Amino acid sequence: MSKHETAKGPRVVTSEVEIRATPEAVWKAIATGPGIKSWFMAMESEFDERVGGEVRTKMGDEMVPTAKITAWDPPHRFATEGENSFGPGSPKIAYEWTVEAKGGGKCVMRMVQTLFTEDDAWDTQVGDTEAGWPAFFHILRNYVERHADQPSGVVQAMNPVPGTKAEAFQRLTAALGIAKIAKGARVDSHIDGAPPFSGEIEDVVRGRSDRIMIRLERPFPGTAWIGVGPIERKMTAIVTLYYYGKGAAKASDRDNALLTPWLQAHGQTVPS
């Protein structure tokens, strides 16, 4: 679940997910570098675990702006503030992450993202992140409930594509050999030049972005996110495969080398 408040004042996005796990297990996934890399983006993070400490993040060779820790209460709550998260000159942004235990061995993880501006010029970026959090939290839940503490690897590419969202989504799924878009449908993608994968569709979402979430069985257990949606006003295709298990990191390096050029070539396709 995700909601975006755009009334006069700071821009606020609130997202939450129920996870069948202990607060300690969820905390390890959201407040440690290895945990975050297992369900979010292909990046390296370091936490200086104290109020006043820093969260330092690197994506490939690029450093992401450092955030300051403003609250640290494991395993229930932490918060950060930082500048330039949406690019140079973007307003200050704060994140608050809370984990609340529920009955039946479950807990609720909630994230509140606040962009400190009343300028609606940033609403596109805020809307993009609002659309993305539910997908990331689907992956988080799958990771914590089924693959916690396992080695992980992320295969990730995104690229602008021509046409409308519906057209681009249909072309992307067809290009990957995904014939039926429905919960429970089987997927077996073996396309020349692209990483092969197979599994079962767990969720289909249509809205600001169209996407399917697949519970992967091969080449590793994990989750796939296949989708199309606007990012900074450009229609963009996203393909992300999360691998868990021995050898996942090495396999993700191999498959990243395939996926990025494949998706770039796909994005150059002009609709007939």
C-alpha positions as CSV (number, residue, x, y, z in Angstrom):
1,M,0.0,0.0,0.0
2,S,1.3,3.5,-0.9
3,K,-0.3,6.9,-0.7
4,H,1.0,10.3,-1.8
5,E,-0.1,13.6,-0.1
6,T,0.2,16.7,-2.3
7,A,-1.7,19.3,-0.3
8,K,0.1,22.5,0.4
9,G,3.2,21.7,2.4
10,P,5.9,19.1,2.3
11,R,5.3,16.2,-0.2
12,V,4.8,13.0,1.8
13,V,4.6,9.4,0.6
14,T,3.6,6.7,3.0
15,S,4.0,3.0,2.2
16,E,3.7,-0.2,4.2
17,V,3.8,-3.9,4.0
18,E,2.8,-6.8,6.2
19,I,5.6,-9.4,6.6
20,R,5.4,-12.8,8.2
21,A,8.6,-12.5,10.2
22,T,10.1,-11.1,13.4
23,P,10.9,-7.3,13.8
24,E,14.5,-8.4,14.1
25,A,14.5,-10.1,10.7
26,V,12.8,-7.2,9.0
27,W,15.2,-4.7,10.7
28,K,18.2,-6.7,9.3
29,A,16.7,-6.3,5.8
30,I,16.0,-2.6,6.0
31,A,18.8,-1.2,8.2
32,T,22.0,-3.0,7.0
33,G,23.9,-2.8,3.8
34,P,23.7,-6.5,2.8
35,G,20.0,-6.5,3.7
36,I,19.0,-3.5,1.5
37,K,21.0,-4.8,-1.5
38,S,19.0,-8.0,-1.4
39,W,15.6,-6.4,-2.2
40,F,16.2,-2.7,-3.2
41,M,18.7,-1.7,-5.9
42,A,22.1,-2.9,-6.9
43,M,24.1,-0.8,-4.5
44,E,26.4,-0.9,-1.5
45,S,25.4,0.8,1.7
46,E,27.1,1.4,5.0
47,F,25.3,2.4,8.2
48,D,27.0,4.3,11.0
49,E,24.6,2.9,13.6
50,R,23.9,5.9,15.8
51,V,22.0,9.1,15.9
52,G,24.2,11.6,14.2
53,G,25.9,8.9,12.1
54,E,25.7,8.6,8.3
55,V,24.3,6.3,5.7
56,R,26.8,6.1,2.8
57,T,25.7,4.5,-0.5
58,K,27.4,3.6,-3.7
59,M,25.8,2.5,-6.9
60,G,28.5,1.1,-9.2
61,D,31.2,3.7,-9.3
62,E,28.8,6.5,-8.3
63,M,28.3,7.8,-4.8
64,V,24.8,8.6,-3.8
65,P,24.4,11.7,-1.5
66,T,25.1,10.8,2.1
67,A,22.1,10.8,4.6
68,K,22.4,11.7,8.3
69,I,20.8,9.3,10.8
70,T,18.3,11.3,13.0
71,A,16.8,8.4,14.9
72,W,18.1,4.9,15.7
73,D,16.1,2.5,17.8
74,P,16.6,-1.1,16.7
75,P,14.6,-3.1,15.8
76,H,11.7,-0.7,15.6
77,R,12.6,2.7,14.1
78,F,15.2,4.6,12.3
79,A,15.1,7.9,10.4
80,T,17.4,9.8,8.0
81,E,17.7,13.2,6.3
82,G,19.7,14.2,3.3
83,E,20.1,16.6,0.4
84,N,20.1,16.2,-3.4
85,S,18.5,12.7,-3.4
86,F,16.5,13.7,-6.6
87,G,19.6,15.3,-8.1
88,P,21.7,18.4,-7.6
89,G,19.6,21.2,-6.1
90,S,16.7,19.0,-5.0
91,P,15.0,19.7,-1.7
92,K,15.9,18.0,1.6
93,I,14.3,14.6,2.0
94,A,13.6,12.6,5.1
95,Y,12.8,8.9,5.6
96,E,11.3,7.3,8.7
97,W,11.2,3.4,8.8
98,T,9.1,1.7,11.5
99,V,8.6,-2.0,12.3
100,E,5.6,-3.0,14.5
101,A,5.0,-6.5,15.7
102,K,1.6,-8.0,15.1
103,G,0.0,-11.3,16.2
104,G,0.5,-14.5,14.4
105,G,4.2,-14.1,13.8
106,K,3.7,-11.0,11.6
107,C,4.8,-7.4,11.6
108,V,4.1,-4.3,9.7
109,M,6.9,-2.3,8.1
110,R,6.0,1.3,7.3
111,M,8.1,3.9,5.5
112,V,7.3,7.7,5.4
113,Q,9.2,9.7,2.8
114,T,9.0,13.5,3.2
115,L,10.3,16.0,0.6
116,F,10.6,19.4,2.2
117,T,9.1,21.6,-0.4
118,E,5.8,23.3,-1.3
119,D,6.8,23.5,-4.9
120,D,4.7,21.2,-7.1
121,A,7.6,21.1,-9.7
122,W,8.8,18.1,-7.7
123,D,5.5,16.2,-7.8
124,T,6.6,14.1,-10.9
125,Q,9.6,12.7,-9.0
126,V,7.5,12.1,-5.9
127,G,4.9,10.3,-7.9
128,D,7.5,8.1,-9.5
129,T,8.8,7.0,-6.1
130,E,5.3,6.4,-4.8
131,A,4.6,4.1,-7.8
132,G,7.9,2.2,-7.1
133,W,7.7,1.5,-3.4
134,P,5.0,-1.2,-3.5
135,A,7.0,-3.2,-6.0
136,F,10.1,-2.9,-3.8
137,F,8.2,-3.9,-0.7
138,H,6.8,-7.0,-2.6
139,I,10.4,-8.0,-3.1
140,L,11.3,-7.2,0.5
141,R,8.5,-9.4,1.8
142,N,9.5,-12.3,-0.5
143,Y,13.2,-11.9,0.6
144,V,12.5,-11.8,4.3
145,E,9.9,-14.6,4.4
146,R,11.7,-17.0,2.1
147,H,15.3,-16.1,1.6
148,A,16.6,-14.2,4.6
149,D,20.4,-14.3,5.1
150,Q,21.0,-16.1,1.8
151,P,23.6,-14.7,-0.6
152,S,22.0,-12.5,-3.2
153,G,22.5,-10.9,-6.6
154,V,20.6,-8.3,-8.5
155,V,20.2,-8.1,-12.3
156,Q,18.8,-4.7,-13.1
157,A,18.3,-2.5,-16.2
158,M,16.0,0.3,-17.2
159,N,15.8,2.2,-20.5
160,P,13.4,4.6,-22.2
161,V,11.0,3.0,-24.7
162,P,8.7,4.4,-27.4
163,G,5.0,4.5,-27.4
164,T,2.3,4.6,-24.7
165,K,2.6,2.7,-21.5
166,A,0.2,0.0,-22.6
167,E,2.0,-0.4,-25.9
168,A,5.4,-0.5,-24.3
169,F,4.3,-3.0,-21.7
170,Q,2.9,-5.3,-24.3
171,R,6.0,-5.1,-26.5
172,L,8.3,-5.7,-23.5
173,T,6.5,-8.8,-22.2
174,A,6.1,-10.2,-25.7
175,A,9.8,-9.6,-26.4
176,L,10.6,-11.6,-23.2
177,G,8.3,-14.4,-24.3
178,I,5.7,-13.8,-21.6
179,A,2.4,-14.7,-23.4
180,K,-0.2,-14.6,-20.5
181,I,-0.3,-11.7,-18.1
182,A,-2.3,-13.1,-15.1
183,K,-1.7,-14.2,-11.6
184,G,-0.7,-17.9,-11.5
185,A,0.5,-17.9,-15.1
186,R,3.7,-19.7,-15.9
187,V,6.7,-17.8,-17.3
188,D,9.5,-19.4,-19.2
189,S,11.7,-16.8,-20.9
190,H,14.5,-18.0,-23.1
191,I,15.3,-15.1,-25.5
192,D,18.5,-14.8,-27.5
193,G,20.8,-12.2,-25.8
194,A,18.7,-11.9,-22.6
195,P,19.1,-13.7,-19.3
196,P,16.8,-16.8,-19.2
197,F,14.4,-17.1,-16.3
198,S,11.3,-19.0,-15.3
199,G,8.7,-18.9,-12.5
200,E,5.1,-18.0,-11.8
201,I,3.4,-14.6,-11.9
202,E,2.5,-13.5,-8.3
203,D,1.0,-10.1,-9.0
204,V,-0.2,-7.9,-11.9
205,V,-0.5,-4.1,-11.3
206,R,-1.8,-1.6,-13.7
207,G,-1.9,2.1,-13.0
208,R,0.8,4.8,-13.2
209,S,3.1,1.9,-14.0
210,D,2.1,-1.5,-15.5
211,R,4.1,-4.4,-14.0
212,I,4.2,-8.0,-13.2
213,M,6.0,-9.6,-10.2
214,I,7.2,-13.1,-10.8
215,R,8.3,-15.6,-8.1
216,L,11.5,-17.0,-9.8
217,E,12.4,-20.6,-9.8
218,R,15.3,-20.5,-12.3
219,P,18.1,-19.7,-12.7
220,F,17.8,-19.0,-8.9
221,P,14.9,-18.7,-6.5
222,G,13.9,-15.1,-6.1
223,T,11.7,-12.4,-7.6
224,A,11.5,-10.7,-11.0
225,W,10.0,-7.2,-11.6
226,I,9.0,-6.6,-15.3
227,G,7.3,-3.3,-15.9
228,V,6.9,0.0,-17.8
229,G,6.0,3.4,-16.5
230,P,7.0,7.1,-16.6
231,I,10.2,8.1,-14.9
232,E,10.9,11.9,-15.1
233,R,8.3,12.1,-17.9
234,K,10.0,9.4,-20.1
235,M,8.2,6.1,-20.6
236,T,10.7,3.6,-19.2
237,A,11.0,-0.2,-19.2
238,I,12.3,-1.8,-16.1
239,V,13.6,-5.4,-15.8
240,T,15.0,-6.5,-12.5
241,L,15.8,-10.1,-11.4
242,Y,16.7,-10.8,-7.7
243,Y,18.6,-14.1,-7.2
244,Y,19.1,-15.8,-3.8
245,G,21.4,-18.7,-3.0
246,K,25.0,-19.9,-3.5
247,G,26.5,-18.4,-6.6
248,A,23.8,-15.7,-6.9
249,A,26.3,-12.8,-6.9
250,K,28.5,-14.3,-9.6
251,A,25.5,-15.2,-11.8
252,S,24.1,-11.6,-11.4
253,D,27.4,-10.2,-12.8
254,R,27.1,-12.5,-15.8
255,D,23.4,-11.7,-16.4
256,N,23.8,-7.9,-16.0
257,A,26.3,-8.0,-18.9
258,L,23.5,-9.5,-21.0
259,L,20.4,-7.6,-19.8
260,T,21.7,-4.0,-20.1
261,P,22.6,-4.2,-23.9
262,W,19.5,-6.3,-24.6
263,L,17.1,-3.7,-23.0
264,Q,18.9,-0.8,-24.7
265,A,18.5,-2.5,-28.1
266,H,14.8,-3.2,-27.2
267,G,14.3,0.5,-26.4
268,Q,15.5,1.5,-29.8
269,T,12.7,-0.5,-31.4
270,V,10.2,1.7,-33.3
271,P,6.6,0.6,-33.2
272,S,5.3,-0.4,-36.6
